[in-house]
Amino acid sequence: MAEDRCDVCVVGGGMVGAALACGLARRGFSVVLLEKRKPAMSWDTESFDLRVSAITRASQHLLQHLGAWSFITDDRATAYEHMHVWDRAGVGEIHFDAADIGEPDLGHIIENRVIVRALWRTFDEAGVRVIAPGAIDVLKTDDNQTELILSDGHRLTTQLVAGADGANSQVRALAGIDTRGEPYDQHAVVATVHTESGNAATAWQRFMANGPLALLPMRDDLVSIVWSTTPDEAERLCRLPESEFNQLLTEAAQSRLGRMSVMGERAAFPLRIQHAECYVQKGLALVGDAAHVIHPLAGQGVNLGFLDAAALIDALQRGREHDRHLGSLATLRTYERARKGHNTATQLTMDAFKHLFSNQSMLLSTVRNLGLGAAGRIPPLRRLFERVALGYGLELPSLSRPPL
């Protein structure tokens, strides 16, 4: 039976897991990345990924430190300079502008596959060892080490297993860590769409009765849509003939970008809120969606995951400097304390926004419109929101700070 040893085994090679593996390897840890299948490393350049992320400045800094940002900008990334949010009824609107806080942009819209490919391209230089395909059969932890037995008989011994394997995390399940949460009564319809009037380098979001519609700029005349609505309506929107879908989408966006035309396929996926009861056990830590899942209305999911990865890297480095075992609770609880409170607060805020803006009460509609209008007219409050959108406003892990 083949055997292998490492300091940290990262399970899951998506955006967060790949960033964690690369960051740890660049800090001198021996790292094995375990992934069920290697990601696509090439595709038709005229095609677009249906899943995109709004990358904050803090996440950009992380990707720069890891050596992935240049791969991304050489590929495809769209900076947005403005955000515009408005309610379905009334005159409540708020507009954010990067110039207000002396920044060139408020972030970047990037296809998820572009981020994953860029991070995987850093592995050889960073020294990440990859086992793919690789699936776990057994996970056992004792006082000194954690052992993974893979489905092919490969045996891997490590000080720490980091579960970055998504909302349905096998690592979390094998560790017996419970979650709390529930599905939302919403699915998100995603597609790439051509806009008649361009996108004005702006991330647009309109709150409607069944959920928000986000229009995220991807090129001068393209946006990626994330249209949250009821499950039945999402299914209907995906099945509609293109001409009917285009008309409904244009109306939903109130023709702010002119006539809109879908390009290629549409897909829908269910939305939920979920939080692991704990992030760490002896010899194990959870990051990203394995630890927490939030509503996508503010595009914060992957950014929270990147902050998790950076905070765990800092915690492990401090543990090593104090000659502590990487899987010890003394080491890992430093990470949990750094991230769980912030993630919980962000989850609760997004959940509150979801319920506030999906509520059809006339009183709440008045409150929403007054609130949006007031926030737009108070410069200090607007600038605060703009800094939060950039990923600032909290003590950042070292890899999420600007490169020197």
N, C-alpha and C positions, 0 to 999 in steps of 0.2 A: 504494500500500500504506500503510495507516494506521500511524503511528508514535507511540510514547509513551515517556516517561522517568520514572523514579522512583529514590529511594534504595534501596528494598527492595521486591522482589516476593515476596509470601508465596503459595505454591502450596498450596491446601487450606484450605477454610473451615469445618472442623469445630471442635470445642471448642478445641484447642490452636492451630490456625492463626488462628482468629478472635481469640483472646486476644493472640497475638503481633502481629497486624496492628493491633489497637486500641491496645496498649501502645506500639508504635513510633510510631504517629501521634500519640498524646498526648505523646510526648517530642519532637515536632517533626520527625520524619522524614517524607518523602513516601513513601506506601505504596500499592501496588496489590495487591489480593487477587484471586487467580485461582482460580476454582472451576468445576467442570464443570456444576454445577446449583445454583441457589439453594435453601436449605433451606425446609421448610414453616414458615410464619409464623403459621398458624392451624390449629386442629384441634378435634374434638369434645371439649369440656371434661370429659366423662364417661369418655373413653378414657385409657389410660395407655401410655407408651412402654415397650417391653419392655427397653430398655437404660437402665440407671441407673448413677450413679457415687456413690461414697462420698467426698464432698468434705471434705478436711482443713481445719484452720484456716488453714494457709498458703495453700491455694488460695482459701479464702474471702477472705482479705486481698487477694489478687490481683484477684479479681472486684470487690471493693469499690473498689480503686484505679481500675479500668477503668470504673466506673459501671454495671456489669452486675448487681451483687448486689441492688439494690432491685427491678429487674425480676424477678429470680428469686424473691425473697420475696413479691412481689405476686402471683406466679403460683403455684408449688407447690414447696415444699421442706420436708423433714421432718428436724428435729433429732433426734439420738439421744443419750441420756444414758449408756447402758450398752452394753457388749459382753460377750457370753457365749459361750465356746468350750468344747466338750467332745468327747471321743473316743468312737468307736463302741462301745468295750468298756471296762469298768473304771470307776473313779471319778474319773479325771483331768478336772478342770474348772477354768476360770479365769474370773473375772468382773472386768470393768473398770468403773469408775464415775467419771464426770467430776468428782464432788464430791471425789474423792481429791486432785485437783490444782487445786481451786478454780476449775474451769471450768463454764460453764453447760451444755455439751454436749461430745461427742467429735467431732462433725462433723455433716454433713447428707447425707441421701440425696436425690438430685435426678435427675430424668429427663434424659437426655442432650439431648433436643430442647429442653427448657426452657433449658438452659445455652446451647445454640447460638443460640436465638432471642434471648435476653437480650443476648448479645454482638453479634449482628448489629444489634440496635436501637441500639447505641452508635456505629455506624460514621459516620453523618452528622455527629454532633457532634464525633467524634474526627478526622474528615477522611480516612477510609479510602475509597479509590476501588476499586470492585468491577467486575471483568469476569467475568460469569457469564451464560450458559455460556461457558467458555473452556477450550480444550484445547491442550496443547503439541505441536507437530510437531518443532521443532528447538531445542536448547539449545547455545549456543556461548559460550565464555569466552576472553577474551584478558587481557592484562596490566592493562587499565584498566576493563573492563566485561564484563557478561554480557548476551547477547542471546537473547531468546526470540522465536521465530516461532510464532504460533498457527495453528490449523487453518483459521481464517477469513482468514489473511493478515496479521493484526494483528502489528506488530513492536514489541516492548517491550525497552527498554534500561535496565539497572539496575546498581548497584554490587554488589548481593547478591541471590541467589535463596535463599529459605528454604523447604525442602521440609517441609511439614506435611501431606503427602498420604497418610499411613497406612502400614500394614505392607507393602503392595504398591506402595510409592512409585515413581511414574514418574520423579520428579526424581532419586532415588537410582540408578535403573537407567540413566538418561541420563548421569549422571555417572560411571558405571562403578564404583560403590562396592559391594563385595561384603558379604554378610552371613554370619554363622555362626549356627547354631541348628538346631532340628529340631521337627517336630510332636510334641506330647504324644499319648499314647494316650488322650486324653480329649476329649469335646465338652461344652460347657456348655448345659444346658437352662434357658431363661429364661421366666418368666411372671409375671403379677400374680395374687396369691392372697389370698382373704378368709380371715381367721383367726377362729375361734370365740371365742377368749379375748383378742383384741387383740394388740398387739405389745410392750407395756410400754416403749415408747421405747427398744428394745434392738435392736442388730444381733446376730443369732444365727448361730453357725457350728458345724456338727457335722462332724467328720472321719470318713469312712467308707472302706470297703475300696477302692472305685473312685474316690474323690475327695470333696472337701468339698461340703457343702450349706450355702449362705448364705441367710439369711432377713433381708432388709433392710427396715426399717420405712418405709412410705410414707404412711400415714394411721393413725388410731387402730386400725382393724381390717384394714389391708391390709399385705402385704409383697411385695416383689419377690424372687423366688427366682433363685439362680444355682446350679444343681445339676450339678456336674462328675462325669461318669461315662464309661464306655467308649462309643465311637462307636455300637456296635450297641444298647446299652441306651438311649442318648440318642434314637436313632431310634424305638425301641419306646415310650419314654415320651411322645414327641410324638404317636404314633399311637393310644395307648390311649384308650378311652372316658373321658370326664371322671370318672365315678364311680370307675373303677379307678385312674386317676391320683391322684385325691384321696386314696384310701385308702393308696396306696403313699407318697405325700408325707407324710401324717399319721404313718405308721409311721416313715418316715425321720427325721422331726423328733421322734420319740418323744412325740408329742402334747403337746409343751411349750407350744404355742399353741392347743391344742384341735384340733377338726376343721378341716381346711383345704380350701378349695374354689377351684379355678382360675377366673379371670375372663377370658374371651376366649381369644386364641390362645396357643399355645406355640411356641417356636422353639429350634433348637439351632445352635451355631456351634463350629467346631474351635478348639482351644487349641494354642498353640505358644510356644516361647521363641526369640527372634531378636534379634540385635544387629548393627548396622552396624560394619564393620571400622574406620571412622573417621566422625566427625560432620561434618568440614569439609574443603573444598577451597578453592582460591582462587576467590572469587566465589560460594561455595555453603555452606550450612549445613543440617543435618537436625535436626528437633525431633520430640518425641513418638514415635508408633509408627513413623514413618519411620526413626527411629534405634534404637528398642528396643521389644520386645514382651515382656511378662512374664505369668505365670500370674495369673488374676484373684482368687486365693483371699484376698488381703488388700486388694483394691480399690485398689491403688496406681497403676495404669496412667496414668490421666489426671492424677493429682497429680504424677507424675514429669514428664509432658509440660508441665504448667503451670510447674513449676520450670525446665524447659528454656527455655521462652519467656521467663520473667523473667530468667534468667541471660544469654540472648542479648541481650536489651534492654540490660542493664547493660554487657555487653561492647561493644556497638555505641556506646553513649553515651560510654564511656571512649575508644574509638577516635576518635570525633569530637572529643572534648575535646583529644586529642593530635594532631589533624590527620592521622590515618591514614585510608587508604582503607577503606571499610566491608567490602570483600571481601578485604582483605589477610589473610594467614595470621597476621600479628602480632596482628591484631584478633580473628580467629575462634578461634585456639587458646586464648585466654583463656576463651572459652565452653566449648570442649571439655574443658579441664582442670577447669573448675568442675563439669561434669556427668557426664562419662563414668565416673569412679571411683564416684560415688554410685550411678549407674544400674546399673553392673556389680555392686556389692555387693548392691543390692536384688534384682536378678535372681537372683543365686546363692543368696541367702537364701530367696526364694520357691521356687526350684527344689529346694532342700534340704528345705524344709517339705513340698513336694508329694511327694517320694520318701519322706520319713520317715513321713508320715501315711497314705500309700497302701500302705505295706509291711505284709504280713500276718504277719511274723515275731513269734513270741510274745515274744522278747527285746525287740524294738523296741517292741512294744505296752506292755510293762512300763515301758520307759524313757519313752515318751510320757506315760503316766499319772502316773508319778512326777514328770516334768518339769512337766506342767500343774499338778499339785497343789502342788508346791513353789513355783512361780512365783506361784500364787494366795495362798500363805501368807506370802510375803516382801514386805512393803509397798514397800520401795525399788525392787525389781525390777518389781513391778506398776506403780508410778508411772512408771518408765522406759518400759515398754511403752505406757502411756497417752499419754505425751508424743510418742512415735514415731507413734502413731495420729493425733495432732493435726497431724503434719507438722513437728514440731520436732526438735531433736537434731542439726542441722547448721547451718552458716552460710547464712542465707537470702538470696536476691537481694532487692533493695530493694522490689520490688513485692509480694513475698511476706511482708513484715513488716507489723505492725499499722499502719493509718493513724494519723497524728498527731492 
